[in-house]
Structures are given as C-alpha cells and as structure tokens.
Amino acid sequence: MKLWRRFFNFYLDASIHVALAVFSLVYVTGITLNIPIDFNLSCFIFFGTIVCYNFIKYGVEASKYVLVANPYHKNIQILSFLAGAGALYHAFFLNEHAWYLLFFLSFMILLYALPLLPSAKNLRSLGGLKIFVVAVVWAMATVLLPYFSVNEGVSWDAIVETVQRFLLVLILLIPFEIRDLKYDSPTLKTLPQRYGVANTKIIGAFLTLVFFFITFFKDDINRNELLVKGVLFLGLGCLMYTTKRNQTKYYASFWVEAVPILWLVILLFMEKRLSLV
C-alpha cells in the first residue's frame, strides 16, 4: 500500500495526471468537431504539458532554473527531461500551421512562468490574471491547435468549442483557487480573495450554466455531444457544490483534474454505443 501511494503521489506531482487531462481534451475536440487528430500532435501536447507544468512548479524555484536540490524533485526532473525528448521528437512531424500557434503558446507560457515583464513580474503574479491565462492556453492548445493542424481557416463551431473549453478550464480552476486560499499572497487577488468562497462558487455555477447553453449556438449540434455535455454540466454543478476550503488531499489534484479524462471516456462510450445500434 505504501509503494502504491508513493507511485500515485509521483503520478500527480510529476504532472502525468494533468497531462492526461490535456491529452484527453485534444481527443474530445476531435470527436466534437469531427476532425482527425494527428497522433504526433497529441503526443507532443502530452509530453509538452509534463515539461511545462513541472517547469512552472519546480523549475522556476531551482537554481538557474535547472539545479534541483530535493532528491524527489530530481526524479521529477529526470521524467521531465525524458518528456522533453519525447516532445522534441514528435515536434519534427508537426505541420506549419501548428508551429505558428505553438510559438504564440510558448511565448504565453514563458511570460506566465518567468519574470520577463517590467518590475521583474510574470503573468502568474499579476492580480486576477492567473486563471484566465491558464484557461486561454488550455483552450488554444486543446481546440485551436488540433483544428489548425488539419484546417487552414476556422469554423464557427470551432470558435464556440474554444469558448466552451475556456469556460470549462475556468470552472475546473475554481476548486484549486479555493484550496490555495490559505497559501496565496493577497497580491494575487484571486476570485476567492476578491469575492469570498461562497460568491466564487456561485460564479462557478453560473459559468457552468453558460458552458452548457453555449452548445446551442453551434451550427452542427450532435445529439451525443449535447447529452454528454448535459452530464458534464450536472457533474460540474456538483463539483461547485462540494468544493470547500478544507478539501481532502486528492479532491482537486486528482478528481477535479480527472474531469476531462471522464469526459473523453463518456464520449467514447457513446460513440461505441451508437456504432452498435
């Protein structure tokens, strides 16, 4: 049991779980927009997520962004280097359209993590901006990047899906914002710091409503997609209701981040069920 728990904690701490969540959202995009997903792109996003998240969590605190003293963190660093090698390998097979967007996303991530702004600040430290930057990057990486890999223009449905993905990530970040309330500096001006826990949960519930009803703005509404997003709407509502300041250890880091994975599993189940009818 102890070995299993150590492995599970490493799985979470090394950002493998969040990488699977991002990876799942890429394939959710493929199903909802009915586009093929480039295997090299999905692998690049998976490995790249591990590298980016671990760099933000551990690298920015390391000496010269590389020298890690903690032995546990060194193991995570080794995994990150291996993931970086995997990302570089798959990057060679990406097309030109994907690269344009990747340069922009990379620039956003650097501004988020490193003190490149005036007064030696990063986007992460600017009051109120943190979750919106994360939501924009996730939405672009999991919707626009796969879409532009196979299309030159952008459809109305892709825009709607991008807005929904942005809202979804905002909703999923709220439990983290509430959990970290006791650790965050007041200068961050997070939603719970500005409006309190109860009002932040109300904001999350409202965003959940908007997330679902935006589906009806699509030109091509798939019955399965509507049904699954209805289930997701109920699940997100329950998430907002059960979120509290004193959370269990794995509530946000595992269960909340598992929502995109569960979304893909339900979609695949519905697709399989439809093919058997």
HELIX and SHEET records of a PDB file:
HELIX    1   1 LYS A    2  ASP A   13  1                                  12    
HELIX    2   2 ILE A   16  THR A   32  1                                  17    
HELIX    3   3 PHE A   39  LYS A   57  1                                  19    
HELIX    4   4 GLY A   59  GLU A   61  5                                   3    
HELIX    5   5 PRO A   71  ALA A   91  1                                  21    
HELIX    6   6 GLU A   96  ALA A  113  1                                  18    
HELIX    7   7 PRO A  118  ALA A  120  5                                   3    
HELIX    8   8 LEU A  123  SER A  125  5                                   3    
HELIX    9   9 LYS A  130  ALA A  139  1                                  10    
HELIX   10  10 MET A  140  LEU A  144  3                                   5    
HELIX   11  11 LEU A  145  PHE A  148  1                                   4    
HELIX   12  12 TRP A  156  ARG A  179  1                                  24    
HELIX   13  13 ASP A  180  LYS A  182  5                                   3    
HELIX   14  14 PRO A  186  LEU A  188  5                                   3    
HELIX   15  15 LEU A  191  PHE A  213  1                                  23    
HELIX   16  16 ILE A  214  PHE A  217  5                                   4    
HELIX   17  17 ARG A  223  THR A  242  1                                  20    
HELIX   18  18 TYR A  251  VAL A  256  3                                   6    
HELIX   19  19 VAL A  259  LEU A  276  1                                  18    
END                                                                             
